[in-house]
Amino acid sequence: MYVTRPLSRYLDNPDAAAERPPEGPGSGFLVVEDEAAVERATVCCGLLDVGEDDIVLFVPIVGEPLSAGRYYVVKAIGHHAGMVLACSREEDKTRILFFSFVDDAPPRPFHHGDIYQQVEVVAVAQAPHCLRGFKAVAVAPDGIPPSLLRRKGWEVSKAMRTSYDGLSDDAHGIDWPLRRRMPDLDGFAIGAGGSPAAVVGKWYCPFMFIRDGERRLKDQVNRCMFYEMTLEQRWEEIYSCDNTHWGSISGKQPDDEVKVNVTVRRSTALLGGTGAVVQEGGPQVVDGVMWF
């Protein structure tokens, strides 16, 4: 789950890129081009054209600060749309006489444990204090990035795409003050049975982390590149009683202690705003994927 940060934040303060992702498993940052940065930058992290008619999505690796420069690089168009570029291994080299050639590994579906799908992007220095373009190195010790990324000096330009332009800087993770706030009991309507739901957290999740039924990765790219995830909180009434008529004719005083023994549902998963059909025992985690 990714929280958003405006691009201008890093243009004003490059050291902010060293910020660690929020607490929680699978957390990371998405950099969103805001109005303050439009006239100041020509490149941002996201959907990028890296030349050779290739449009890819650079998704920061979860659990790493942006300063690490580590990404999953996802094909956005073509036959392999929705798949992640993968590094080859030293053993994949083809040797002819005294020369060796690298056979690029084909893109493949994202897998959380595949370190060969991770690359580190670094700036290329062509002269002292003069940077021009980028190159990628493999995170895996014996990895070799695909030719598209390992050549030195490739440049990027932002590719305009409707499904990506809709992303805005409005996902900031959990709003802890709101999360911890006690309900306004006087604001409950009589007979309502609880408080209205309040959004106390919001994230974006790249499509490759979501298995949307039988939908193909290519279809997911075209339909929804980022899924919106929210955490809603509401308070439910678990006990109520009528006025006990303090000081009534009986002269008996009401008990000032109430014992309640009730089972409540602490959380519910909603997919598309409706309750998910969860298997008995709760969501099932299989090979790093949580199934509903």
N, C-alpha and C positions, 0 to 999 in steps of 0.2 A: 504494500500500500504506500502510495507516494503523496507527500505534501508538496504544495507549490511554493515557489519563491519567485519574485519579480526579477527580471534580468538587470534592472537598474540597481538593485541591491549589490550586485557583484561588480558592476561598472564603477560604482561609488566607493566600494570597499572590497578589493580583491581578496583580502584575508578572510572574508566571510565564507569563502568556498571551503575552508577547513572545518566548518561546522559539522558536527556529527549528526547523522539522521536521528529522528525522534526515537524514543524507546519503543520496543515492540518488535516482533519478528517480521522480516520482510519489509523494512521501512527504507525509504529513500526520498530523493528530491527530484522534482521536475521544475526546470527553469522555464518560466513563461515570459514572453516578450510583452512588456507593459508599455503604456503610452510614453512614459518618461524615457524609455530606451529606444523607441522607434527611430528617432533622429540621430541617435548616438552610436548605433551598432548595426552592422550588416549581417552578422552571424549570431545564431543562438542555438542552444542545445535543443534538439527536437527533430522534426522532419527535414532532412537536408539532402541537397543534390551534391554528390561528390564527384561529378563528372562521369564521362562514359555512359551518359543516359541512365545512370543508376540513382534511384531515390531510395534512401534508407532512413530508418528511424534509430537515433542514438538514445538508448534507454540506460540511464545510470544504473550501475549494479547496486542491488540492495545492500544496506549495511555499510556502505562506503561514503565518505564525504566527497563532494564534487571535485575537490582538489586532487583526489586520487586519479582522476581522468580515466576511470574504468567504465566500460560500457558493454551492453549487448547491442549488436548492430543487426537490425531487422530489415529484411527486404520489404519494401512497400508496394512495389509493382512487379509485374511479370509472372512467370510460371511459378517462382518460388515465393510469391508474396506471402507475408506472414511468418516466414521461416527465418531463423537466426543464422547469420554467417558463422562458419565454424573454422577453427584453425586446423591445419594439417599437422602431422607429426613428422619427426625426422625420418622415421621408418617408411614414410609414404613417398620419399623422394625417389625419382627414377634416375638411374645412372647410365650414361652412355659414354663409354671410353673414359675420358678424364673429366667429363662434365656431369653435373647433376641438375635435375629439374624438379621443381615442386609441383605436384599434382594437387590442385586446390580441392579441399573437401567440399562436397555439395552442401548447401544450406539445409538445415534440418529443424524440426519443431523444437521449441524451447524445452530444456530440461534443467531443473534447478540444480542438479548435481554435476552438470557438464561444464567443467572448467575450460574446455576448449572452445566454448561459445563466448568467452570473455576476452576482451582486448583492452589494452591501455593506450590511449591516444596521447602522443607527445608532440610538442612543437619542434620543427626542424630549423636549426640555425645554419644559414648559408654563409653568413659572415659574422664577425664578432658583433654581438649586440643587435643582430639583425635576424629576425625570425620570418620565415616565409613557408607557409604550408604546414602540413602535419604528416605524421606517419603513425602506424600502429604496431605495437609489439604484443606478443602473446602473454597472457597471464600464466598459462601452463609452462613449466620449465622447458619442455621439449616441443612446444607449439610453434607453428609457423603461420602467421596471419594469411588470409586469402590475398591474392595479388591486388585486388581492388584497394586494400588497406595497407599492405606492407610497403608499397612503393613510396619513396620519399617525395614530399612536396605537394601532396594532393590538397586541394582546397575545397571548401564547402560554401554553398550558398543556400539560403532559405528557400524551400519550395512551398509555394502557396497551395493549400489544400483545405477545402471546407471542413472536413471532418476533424482536422487538427486545429484549425483556427478557432473553433468553439471552446477550446480549453482556456480557462481564465484563472487568475490568481485568487481563488476563493476556497482552496482546500488546505487548511492549516492544521489538520490533525484534530486532537481532542481539545476542546475548550474546557480546561480543568475548572476554572471558577464556576462556569455554568453547570458542569458535571457534578460538582460538590454542593451546589446550592440546594437548600431544603425547599420543599414546595410551599407555596402560599396557600395555607389551608382555607383562609377566608375567601380565596378566589375560586374554590370548588363550587360548582353549581350543585344544588340539592338533587340527589339522586343520580348524579353523573357517574359515580363509582370510581372516579379518579381524575387525574389532570390530563390536559391535552399533551400530545407528544411534542417534545422539543428536540431539535437537532443539536447535539452536543459534540459532534465530530464529523469531519468530512475528509475524504481522500479521493484520489484518482488511481485507477489500476489499469496499466497497459493491457491490451487485449490478449497478449500472449500468455498472461498468467491466468486467463479465464477460459475454461472449456464450456462453451455456450451450446449445450446440447449436442446435436449432430452437425452443427454449423462448421464449415471448413474454415481454416485459417484465412484463406484468401477472401472469403465472404465476410469474416469478422473485420478484416482491415478496411474493406469498403463500407461496412455498415457502422462500425463503432470502434475507433482506434483506442479510446479510453473509456473505461466504465467508471461511473460515479458511485462511490460507496459512502454511506452516511451511517452514523450511530445516533439513534433516537432514544430518548429516555422519557418515561412517564411514570407517574406515581399512581398506584391502584389502591383502592379502599379494600381492606381485608376484614374490618370489623366496624360495626356501627350499632347504636342503640338509641331508643327513644328517650325523651326527657323522663327522668326517674322521679320527678316531683319532690324535690328536696323539701323537707319539712312538711310532709303530707300528714293527713289525719292519723295514720298509723303511728306516727312519732318515731318510726325507724329511720335511721340514716342509711343512705345507699352506700354500697361498697365503693371504696375509692381505688380498688385494684381490679384489673381485668386480665384474665389469662386467656391467651389466644393460641390455638394449635391449628395451623393451617399450612397447606402446601401451595407455594406460588411458583410460577414460571419466571425465572430470572432473566432469560433472554430468548429471543425468537429471531430466526433468520428469515428475512423477506427478500424475495427475488422479484424484481420488477414491481415492488409494492404489494405483493401478495405473499402469504405464508408459504414457505418451502415445505415440501413433503420430505421430512427427515426420517431416515431409517431408525429403527428402535435402538436406543442407546445414544442417540445424538449423531452429529455429522461424522462421517467415516473418513479417516485420513489414510490414503493408500499411495505409497510411493511419493510422498510429499504433496499430494493433491487432496484437498478437503472436498468431499462429495456431499451434495445435499439431495 
